[in-house]
Amino acid sequence: MIQNKYHANEKGYYGDFGGAYIPEMLYSNVEYLRTNYLRIIENPEFQLEFNQLLKDYVGRPSPLYFARRLSETYGASIFLKREDLNHTGAHKINNTIGQILMARQMGKTRIIAETGAGQHGVATATVAALMNLECVVYMGALDVQRQAPNVARMKMLGATVVPVHSGNKTLKDATNEAIRDWIQNPENTFYIIGSVVGPHPYPDMVSRFQSVISEEIKIQLLEKTGRENPDKIIACVGGGSNAAGAFYHFLDNENVELIAVEAEGLGINTHQTAATTAIGKTGIIHGSKTLLMQTSDGQIEEPYSISAGLDYPGIGPLHAHLFVTGRAKFYAATDHEALVAAKLLTRLEGIIPALESAHAFAVLPKVRLKQNEIVVINLSGRGDKDMETYLKSNF
């Protein structure tokens, strides 16, 4: 196991953040994972099957594309890590394949998941169909409406989609319901968490499954430029799995600037935002200690973003640690800035990004770029699922 200041320690803490704050009913499940996940993941047979599925089923390695016109616009060499070209249309499939293999190893017959934008739900439903396992996906009722294409895909794949009507009917509320289900069905159920959140070992385990992104970036960048380390890596952050994967192999190289972009929504001061690091405080959410948006008496603030996948009131403990230590720079992009960035990328490069990914591109005008700099942006998902939102926004 990697032992250093930007990775989880044996108790699942990144500095002051992380841990496992769980009800007793889940203790045996989580404890089994904690004590066995590294042994299972590092087993050569597991690695062989995992990597074979990434290659033949997902279509990895995903391309590292030099965005010529975008580079000319911003005056730097900008490369896009094309996770949008993966099977199911996003980075989420990397993690769900890893976790479905873990579930099978543990003898679980039922899979549950939460989803916001629907990409994790689709990826979970996909691998559950592949492994012939029952699948239930919890999704906020608002997200069910604004992500209708992904809901249809999940149902076609055989998953049961459960709309959640509590709270603001988005990702936080879907996660709450998934955890309630897990508490009620601990024996036969495996919870595939979609981001680097939740109790240890989930944040570290998901980071490891997504680290294939940064592993490939190093190899591909060396082939294209003669150097394996970029000057900057940019990724959007809600819970933060795509960013964790893009940052993973560069965490300890402080010559590489890590840039995380949160969803500002309608503005930091409007109470219609999901910019956790701008207004959040330390607290506990969904089984881990991290930064989250909360009221003065500790109640969770309802988040808002035009992007369903970034509409979460906290960030993963790894990202909280990166923020507090200054290892990563955190920016925020408004709904409008994300829409403008999406339109620009579409017109310059012929690529329609997911709204989540559009937030990463929205930071380009805010970041000081130099002529000879190499910048990698993690294009974590494709925009098919967001077409209705784009059209409503006069895209």
Secondary structure, DSSP 8 states (H G I E B T S, - for coil): ---STTS--TTSEETTEE-----GGGHHHHHHHHHHHHHHHTSHHHHHHHHHHIIIII--S--EEE-HHHHHHHTSEEEEEEGGGSTTSBTHHHHHHHHHHHHHHTT--EEEEEESSSHHHHHHHHHHHHTT-EEEEEEEHHHHHHTHHHHHHHHHTT-EEEEE-STTSSHHHHHHHHHHHHHH-TTTEEE---SS-SSTTHHHHHHHHHTHHHHHHHHHHHHHHS-S--SEEEEE-SS-HHHHHHHGGGTT-TTSEEEEEEEEETBGGGTB---HHHH-EEEEETTEEEEE-B-TTS-B-----SSGGG--SB--HHHHHHHHHTSEEEEEEEHHHHHHHHHHHHHHHS--B-HHHHHHHTTGGGS---TT-EEEEEE-BBGGGGHHHHHHTT-
